[in-house]
């Protein structure tokens, strides 16, 4: 049969990295073909070649059986290939509508922009995606989850025949994921071929027809999704069996309180939020998009200014006016947006790990001890399993999951007493995920107080001693792990009506 896209013997090298080694992949019309592998396996690199972002060093690519070599995203779009990136590519200072139709805006006479027509057209696109958003809203004001939906709308506006979805659900909650999957089913029925990259194993059985596995830049196998058990797919990905047992959680109810928040408020985003976290405890935060979880974390860390409320560290009230104040108080924050707030992407792995604690590597004359930095970076690279050719590698050349590990290393080095992890496993494969879970549990065992914000309910249930649930800026309940289920968490996460009743 003729494939929509076929890739044979694809080879790609970067400085110090042989990213793809004679890789093969093909896609049929009207199917979802999942591309699986650990971080650094070469998935995103292969798709960037398909979508014209990278040039291949070897091999060939065919579209409808004809050899092609797209040398730019626009050339790939002309071939009917669209990509939704794991790392967002939006322009924050423009509106949602301007981003969706950038370069294709409706014009009036003499080339003047027709804002009304632009907003109307994008409103129709949003409506087709069940996305409730004003097209005039500025992208920078939206959460990562909503920016992800804008990115999806932008790509679909080109009506692609081939759609590459790289971690499309990483920032979405269960309701939004269900809506996205309904859209995928519609696209399949229309004959669109979809390449689907995800580390969420439960999605593969739900959505994929076939699965291709890469490992360390090499092709491993292609299997039918329906006929292949998930443990087999995981074993193909990592080359070993991965156990996912839920550990016993020690009782921390009598431990001293490390962080207490009283009536924290900022406009409508965060309203009278109160909770505490004890030493040795992992407090999970659950809620739908717009619930206020990230906004609450940013207030605690001083990234935004609170209107009112009190923050106490080890029982002492503190005035956190900036991230520097928070760090000085022993609070660390791993942002959900590692690219913009967690990393200096054009600096090395070594520099990024050291940057939160430079005084540790600086002598009295203000000169950095590069040997000490190198040794420390090597320790964390080994401890976290960061895949990099060396600690001198620029962070921008690492895979998304390995970038996340560098951010975690940075805060571990700072030795904070309170750590806030916002979507800590976003874009991280299942093998690395279990390593991150073990790391968080080890930190809790050492007496650190940990907040984990996650859109994945199984992750919250897996890690947390207690689970705080938010809805529309308010805390709607805190559940002990022994009493928590996905159902009662979702009930609290959708208590809009009850919230309104209490404010009348």
C-alpha positions in Angstrom: 0.0 0.0 0.0 1.0 3.6 -0.4 1.7 5.4 2.9 0.9 9.0 3.5 4.4 9.4 4.8 7.3 6.9 4.8 10.7 7.4 6.3 13.6 4.9 5.6 17.1 4.8 7.0 16.9 8.2 8.6 20.1 9.4 10.1 20.8 12.6 12.1 23.8 13.8 14.1 24.3 16.7 16.5 27.6 17.8 18.2 28.5 14.8 20.3 25.2 13.0 19.7 24.2 10.4 17.1 20.5 11.2 17.5 19.0 8.9 14.8 20.6 5.7 13.4 18.9 4.4 10.3 15.4 4.8 11.7 12.3 3.8 9.8 8.7 5.0 10.3 5.5 5.0 8.2 2.0 6.5 8.5 -1.3 5.5 6.9 -4.3 7.7 6.2 -6.9 7.6 9.0 -4.7 6.0 11.7 -3.0 7.1 14.9 0.5 5.8 14.9 2.1 6.2 18.4 5.8 6.9 18.5 7.2 5.7 21.8 10.6 5.8 23.6 12.4 7.2 26.6 13.7 10.8 26.6 16.5 11.1 24.2 15.3 8.1 22.1 15.0 10.4 19.0 11.2 10.8 18.7 11.1 14.6 18.5 14.1 14.7 16.3 12.5 12.3 13.8 9.3 14.4 13.8 11.3 17.6 13.3 12.8 16.0 10.2 9.3 15.1 9.0 8.0 18.6 9.6 11.0 20.4 7.9 12.6 21.8 11.1 15.7 19.7 10.8 17.5 18.4 7.6 18.3 14.7 7.7 21.9 13.5 7.3 20.9 10.3 5.6 18.0 8.2 4.4 14.9 9.2 2.5 11.4 10.5 3.1 8.3 9.9 0.8 4.9 11.5 0.8 2.3 9.6 -1.2 5.1 7.5 -2.5 7.1 10.4 -3.9 10.5 11.4 -2.5 10.5 14.7 -0.7 12.9 16.8 1.3 11.1 19.6 3.2 13.6 22.2 4.1 11.4 24.4 6.3 8.1 24.1 8.2 6.4 26.0 5.5 7.6 23.5 2.9 6.2 20.7 5.1 2.9 22.5 5.5 2.7 22.7 1.7 3.0 18.9 1.8 0.1 18.8 4.3 2.2 18.1 7.3 1.5 19.9 10.6 3.1 19.6 14.0 2.0 20.5 17.5 5.2 20.9 19.4 5.9 19.8 23.0 7.6 23.1 23.6 5.2 25.9 22.7 6.1 28.2 19.8 3.6 31.0 20.5 4.4 34.8 20.6 3.4 35.9 24.0 2.8 39.6 23.3 0.3 38.8 20.5 -3.4 37.8 20.9 -4.6 34.2 20.5 -6.1 35.1 17.2 -3.0 36.8 15.9 -1.0 33.6 16.9 -3.4 31.2 15.2 -3.5 33.0 11.9 0.0 34.5 11.9 1.0 35.4 8.3 -2.5 34.6 7.1 -4.5 37.4 8.6 -7.5 38.7 6.6 -6.8 42.1 5.1 -8.8 45.1 4.0 -8.0 47.4 1.1 -4.4 48.6 1.0 -3.3 45.6 3.1 -4.8 46.9 6.4 -5.5 44.2 9.0 -9.1 43.3 9.4 -9.2 42.6 13.1 -13.0 41.9 13.2 -12.7 39.2 10.5 -9.6 37.8 12.2 -11.3 37.4 15.5 -14.4 36.0 14.0 -12.5 33.3 12.0 -10.5 32.2 15.0 -13.7 32.2 17.1 -15.0 29.6 14.7 -11.8 27.5 15.0 -12.0 27.7 18.8 -15.7 26.7 18.7 -14.8 23.6 16.7 -12.4 22.6 19.4 -14.9 23.4 22.2 -12.4 26.0 23.5 -14.0 28.7 25.5 -11.6 31.6 24.9 -11.8 35.2 23.7 -9.6 35.3 20.5 -8.6 38.9 21.6 -6.9 37.6 24.8 -3.1 38.1 25.0 -1.3 34.8 25.1 1.0 35.8 27.9 -2.0 36.0 30.3 -2.9 32.3 29.7 -1.8 29.2 31.6 0.4 26.7 29.9 -2.6 24.4 29.4 -4.6 27.1 27.6 -1.5 28.0 25.5 -1.3 24.4 24.5 -4.9 24.5 23.2 -4.0 27.7 21.2 -1.1 25.8 19.7 -3.4 23.0 18.7 -5.8 25.4 17.1 -3.0 27.1 15.2 -1.8 23.8 13.7 -5.3 22.6 12.8 -6.1 25.9 11.1 -3.9 24.6 8.2 -6.1 21.6 7.7 -3.2 19.1 7.6 -3.3 15.6 6.0 -0.6 14.5 8.5 -0.7 15.8 12.0 2.2 15.3 14.5 1.1 15.6 18.1 4.2 15.8 20.4 3.0 15.4 24.0 -0.4 17.2 23.3 -1.9 16.2 26.7 1.0 17.0 28.9 -0.6 20.2 30.3 -4.3 19.1 30.0 -6.6 17.7 32.6 -8.9 14.7 32.1 -11.8 16.7 30.8 -9.7 18.5 28.2 -8.0 15.2 27.2 -11.4 13.6 26.5 -12.3 16.6 24.3 -9.0 16.3 22.5 -9.5 12.5 21.9 -12.9 13.2 20.5 -11.3 15.6 18.0 -8.7 13.0 17.1 -11.4 10.5 16.4 -13.0 13.0 14.1 -9.7 13.7 12.3 -9.2 10.0 11.8 -12.7 9.6 10.3 -11.7 12.4 7.9 -8.7 10.4 6.7 -6.0 12.4 8.6 -2.9 10.4 9.6 -1.8 11.2 13.1 1.6 10.7 14.7 1.1 10.6 18.4 4.0 11.0 20.9 3.1 10.6 24.6 4.6 9.2 27.8 1.2 8.6 29.3 0.9 4.8 28.7 -2.8 4.7 29.4 -3.5 6.9 26.4 -1.9 4.4 24.0 -4.5 1.7 24.3 -7.2 4.4 24.0 -6.0 6.2 20.9 -3.3 4.3 19.0 -3.7 1.8 16.1 0.0 1.0 15.8 3.1 1.7 18.0 6.7 2.2 16.8 9.4 2.1 19.5 12.7 3.9 19.3 15.6 3.4 21.8 18.8 5.4 22.0 18.2 6.7 18.5 17.6 3.3 16.9 14.4 1.6 15.5 13.3 -1.3 17.8 9.9 -2.5 16.5 6.4 -1.7 15.2 3.5 -3.5 16.8 -0.3 -3.4 16.7 -1.6 -1.4 19.8 -4.6 -3.6 20.3 -2.6 -6.9 20.4 0.4 -5.8 22.4 0.2 -5.5 26.3 1.5 -2.3 27.8 4.2 -4.1 29.8 5.6 -5.4 26.5 5.6 -1.9 25.0 7.4 -0.5 28.1 10.0 -3.3 27.9 10.6 -2.4 24.2 11.1 1.2 25.3 13.5 0.8 28.2 15.1 -2.6 27.5 14.0 -3.9 30.9 10.9 -4.5 33.0 9.6 -1.4 34.9 7.6 -2.0 38.0 5.0 0.5 39.1 4.0 -0.6 42.6 2.4 2.0 44.9 4.5 2.2 48.0 3.4 2.4 51.6 3.3 6.1 52.7 4.5 6.8 56.3 2.2 8.7 58.7 3.3 12.3 58.9 0.4 13.7 60.9 2.5 14.4 64.0 5.4 16.0 62.1 6.2 19.7 62.6 4.5 22.1 60.1 7.1 23.4 57.6 4.9 25.7 55.5 1.5 27.2 56.4 -0.6 29.4 54.2 -3.4 31.5 55.6 -6.1 33.2 53.5 -3.8 33.7 50.5 -5.6 36.0 48.0 -4.9 37.5 44.6 -7.9 38.8 42.7 -10.2 36.0 41.5 -7.3 33.7 40.7 -6.6 32.8 44.3 -9.3 33.4 47.0 -8.7 32.8 50.7 -6.6 29.7 50.2 -5.4 28.1 53.4 -3.4 24.9 54.0 -0.2 23.5 55.6 2.5 21.1 54.7 4.4 19.1 57.3 8.0 18.0 57.2 8.3 14.7 55.4 5.0 15.1 53.7 4.0 15.3 50.0 0.9 17.4 49.6 -0.6 16.9 46.1 -2.6 19.7 44.4 -5.4 18.7 42.1 -7.9 20.7 40.0 -9.1 21.5 36.6 -7.5 24.1 34.3 -7.9 27.6 35.8 -8.4 26.2 39.3 -5.6 28.4 40.7 -3.0 25.8 41.6 -0.1 27.3 39.8 -1.2 30.8 40.7 -1.1 29.7 44.4 2.4 28.3 44.0 3.6 31.5 42.3 2.3 33.6 45.3 4.1 31.4 47.8 7.3 31.7 45.8 7.0 35.5 45.4 6.7 35.3 41.6 3.4 37.2 41.8 2.3 39.7 44.5 -0.5 38.7 46.8 -3.3 41.0 47.7 -3.6 39.6 51.3 -2.9 36.5 53.3 0.0 35.2 55.4 2.8 32.8 54.7 4.6 31.0 57.6 7.8 29.0 57.4 8.5 26.8 60.4 5.9 28.8 62.4 7.4 32.2 61.6 5.5 34.7 59.4 7.7 35.7 56.4 7.3 38.6 53.9 8.0 36.9 50.5 8.1 39.7 48.0 10.2 38.0 45.3 11.7 34.6 44.4 14.9 35.7 46.0 13.0 36.2 49.3 11.5 32.7 48.9 14.8 31.1 48.2 16.3 32.8 51.2 13.5 31.4 53.3 14.3 27.9 52.1 11.6 27.6 49.4 12.3 26.2 45.9 9.9 26.2 42.9 10.1 24.0 39.8 7.9 25.8 37.3 5.5 24.0 34.9 7.2 26.1 32.1 10.8 25.0 32.3 11.7 26.6 29.1 10.9 30.2 30.2 11.2 30.0 34.0 13.4 27.0 34.9 16.4 27.1 32.6 18.9 29.3 30.8 18.6 27.3 27.6 21.7 28.7 25.9 23.9 27.9 28.9 25.5 24.5 29.8 24.2 21.8 31.9 26.9 22.6 34.5 26.0 26.3 34.6 22.3 25.6 35.0 22.8 23.1 37.9 25.0 25.6 39.7 23.1 28.8 39.1 20.9 28.7 42.2 23.9 28.3 44.5 26.8 30.2 42.9 28.1 31.4 46.2 29.0 27.7 47.0 31.4 27.8 44.0 32.8 31.3 44.4 35.9 32.2 46.3 36.5 35.5 48.2 37.8 37.1 45.0 34.5 36.3 43.2 36.1 33.7 40.9 34.1 30.6 40.1 35.7 27.2 41.0 35.0 25.3 37.7 36.4 22.1 39.1 33.9 22.1 42.0 31.1 22.9 39.6 32.1 20.1 37.3 32.2 17.6 40.1 28.8 18.7 41.5 27.3 18.6 38.0 28.7 15.1 37.4 27.2 13.9 40.7 23.7 15.1 39.7 24.0 13.9 36.2 24.6 10.4 37.5 22.1 10.6 40.4 19.2 11.7 38.1 20.2 9.8 35.0 20.5 13.0 32.9 21.3 11.9 29.3 23.9 14.3 28.0 27.3 13.8 26.3 28.9 16.0 28.9 28.2 18.7 31.5 29.4 21.2 28.9 26.4 20.5 26.6 24.0 23.4 26.0 20.7 22.7 27.7 18.7 23.6 24.6 20.2 20.5 22.9 18.8 18.1 25.5 15.4 16.4 25.2 12.5 17.8 27.2 12.7 15.2 29.9 16.4 15.7 30.4 15.9 19.5 30.6 13.4 18.8 33.4 15.9 16.7 35.3 18.4 19.6 35.1 15.8 21.9 36.7 15.3 19.4 39.5 19.1 19.1 40.0 19.3 22.9 40.4 16.8 22.9 43.3 18.2 19.8 44.9 21.6 21.5 45.1 20.0 24.5 46.8 19.0 22.2 49.6 15.6 23.8 50.2 13.3 22.8 53.2 10.2 23.4 51.1 10.0 22.3 47.5 7.1 23.1 45.1 7.1 20.8 42.0 4.6 22.1 39.3 4.0 19.3 36.8 7.3 17.6 37.7 7.0 14.7 35.2 5.6 16.7 32.3 7.2 15.3 29.1 9.1 12.7 31.0 9.0 9.0 29.9 7.8 6.2 32.1 11.2 4.9 33.0 12.4 8.4 34.1 9.0 9.0 35.8 9.6 6.1 38.2 13.0 7.6 39.0 11.5 11.0 39.7 8.9 9.4 42.0 11.6 7.6 43.9 13.5 10.9 44.2 10.5 12.8 45.6 9.8 10.1 48.1 13.4 10.1 49.1 13.3 13.9 49.7 10.2 13.5 51.8 11.9 10.7 53.8 14.8 13.2 54.5 12.2 15.6 56.1 11.6 18.0 53.2 8.1 19.4 52.8 7.0 18.9 49.2 4.0 20.2 47.2 3.3 18.4 43.9 1.0 20.1 41.4 -0.1 17.6 38.7 -2.8 17.3 36.1 -2.5 13.5 36.2 -4.7 12.2 38.9 -3.0 8.8 39.1 0.3 10.7 39.8 -1.3 12.7 42.6 -2.8 9.5 44.1 0.5 7.7 43.7 2.7 10.3 45.5 0.6 12.2 48.0 0.1 11.8 51.7 -2.8 14.3 51.4 -4.5 15.9 48.4 -5.6 19.5 48.2 -8.3 20.2 45.6 -9.0 23.6 44.1 -11.8 25.0 41.9 -12.0 28.5 40.5 -9.4 29.9 42.8 -10.7 28.4 46.0 -9.7 25.4 48.1 -12.7 23.0 48.0 -11.2 20.2 50.2 -8.2 18.3 51.5 -8.4 14.5 51.4 -6.2 12.0 53.1 -4.7 9.5 50.7 -6.5 6.6 52.3 -9.8 8.2 51.5 -8.9 9.6 48.0 -10.3 8.3 44.8 -10.3 9.8 41.3 -14.1 10.2 41.7 -14.1 12.2 44.9 -11.2 14.4 43.7 -13.1 15.2 40.5 -16.2 16.0 42.6 -14.3 18.6 44.6 -12.6 19.9 41.5 -16.0 20.7 39.9 -17.7 22.3 42.9 -18.5 25.5 41.1 -22.1 25.7 42.2 -21.2 25.0 45.8 -18.6 27.7 45.8 -21.0 30.2 44.4 -23.5 29.3 47.1 -21.1 30.0 49.9 -20.2 33.5 48.5 -23.8 34.7 48.4 
